[in-house]
Amino acid sequence: MAGSDEDPRVAELRAAVARLRRELAAHPAEFADRGIAEDELAALAEMAYGTPEVPRMRRSLLLVAGAIGSVSALAAGLAAVRGAVEMFGEPKGR
C-alpha cells in the first residue's frame, strides 16, 4: 500500500496466509489434520492484525506444515507462509 506505514512483513504475512487459506479451502481432498491446518492458519491471520508474536507464529507454522506437509498441491502456499514468518527473524533471547 503506497503511503501506508504498515510493516511490510505484516502485509506479506497477511497475503501469504490468506492465499494458503483459499488454496486449502479449494482443495478437494480430505485429510486427517485439515482442521488443525485451518485452525492454525486462522490463528496466524489473527496475529497478523495484532502484534505478531514470533514464537507463536513459528509454532503455528510448524503445526500447519505438519498438517499439510504431504499435500503437494499446497506446497507453494506453505512456502510463502514460511517465508513470511521467517521475515520476522529470531525471537528475542535466542
Phi and psi in degrees as a GROMACS rama.xvg file:
@    title "Ramachandran Plot"
@    xaxis  label "Phi"
@    yaxis  label "Psi"
@TYPE xy
-66.6982  134.688  ALA-2
79.0897  1.73847  GLY-3
-88.9502  147.167  SER-4
-98.8065  16.212  ASP-5
-67.105  138.089  GLU-6
-61.8031  124.346  ASP-7
-62.5818  -26.0556  PRO-8
-66.4527  -40.1487  ARG-9
-66.1648  -42.3229  VAL-10
-61.1379  -41.4617  ALA-11
-65.0972  -42.3151  GLU-12
-61.9259  -46.5013  LEU-13
-57.8653  -47.2198  ARG-14
-64.2762  -44.6366  ALA-15
-65.2762  -43.2611  ALA-16
-65.4961  -43.671  VAL-17
-60.7664  -42.0304  ALA-18
-62.6367  -47.677  ARG-19
-65.8193  -37.2719  LEU-20
-61.8832  -41.5258  ARG-21
-64.9205  -43.5908  ARG-22
-63.2211  -41.3349  GLU-23
-65.7032  -42.5122  LEU-24
-63.0111  -34.5245  ALA-25
-84.6997  -12.917  ALA-26
-71.0042  123.554  HIS-27
-74.9533  -26.2489  PRO-28
-77.8155  140.519  ALA-29
-92.1256  144.956  GLU-30
-144.799  157.44  PHE-31
-55.6003  -39.1445  ALA-32
-103.128  19.9929  ASP-33
-57.7765  -42.5478  ARG-34
-61.1477  -38.2879  GLY-35
-63.5545  -45.6475  ILE-36
-60.1905  -44.7599  ALA-37
-62.8206  -43.5841  GLU-38
-63.2299  -44.5942  ASP-39
-72.4317  -32.4069  GLU-40
-67.1165  -36.2717  LEU-41
-64.2625  -39.4413  ALA-42
-65.1365  -41.5609  ALA-43
-63.5971  -41.0543  LEU-44
-61.9315  -41.5754  ALA-45
-65.5367  -40.2064  GLU-46
-63.7258  -30.9041  MET-47
-70.434  -11.699  ALA-48
-105.803  1.61433  TYR-49
-121.287  -145.612  GLY-50
-95.6342  110.171  THR-51
-60.8999  130.235  PRO-52
-101.798  109.438  GLU-53
-57.1558  -47.2219  VAL-54
-60.8407  -39.2876  PRO-55
-68.4417  -38.9652  ARG-56
-63.3061  -42.3359  MET-57
-64.4745  -39.1321  ARG-58
-63.3751  -45.7118  ARG-59
-61.896  -41.5486  SER-60
-60.2468  -44.1002  LEU-61
-61.7391  -41.2431  LEU-62
-66.8331  -40.677  LEU-63
-63.8755  -46.4463  VAL-64
-60.7961  -41.8912  ALA-65
-65.8578  -34.3049  GLY-66
-76.7804  -36.9645  ALA-67
-119.943  6.91695  ILE-68
-55.0535  -29.0032  GLY-69
-92.3592  0.370254  SER-70
-92.5384  95.8582  VAL-71
-61.6477  -27.9879  SER-72
-65.3037  -18.6736  ALA-73
-104.15  4.40047  LEU-74
-62.3927  -42.3634  ALA-75
-65.8087  -42.0407  ALA-76
-64.6864  -40.3969  GLY-77
-64.6018  -40.8184  LEU-78
-62.7946  -37.004  ALA-79
-66.1576  -41.112  ALA-80
-64.8295  -43.7674  VAL-81
-58.8311  -46.2382  ARG-82
-60.0763  -40.3098  GLY-83
-66.4154  -41.2379  ALA-84
-66.2176  -40.6253  VAL-85
-66.4713  -21.838  GLU-86
-64.684  -17.5836  MET-87
-82.2747  -9.02844  PHE-88
74.6172  -170.895  GLY-89
-76.3775  143.264  GLU-90
-63.638  153.03  PRO-91
-59.9994  143.723  LYS-92
93.1723  3.25235  GLY-93
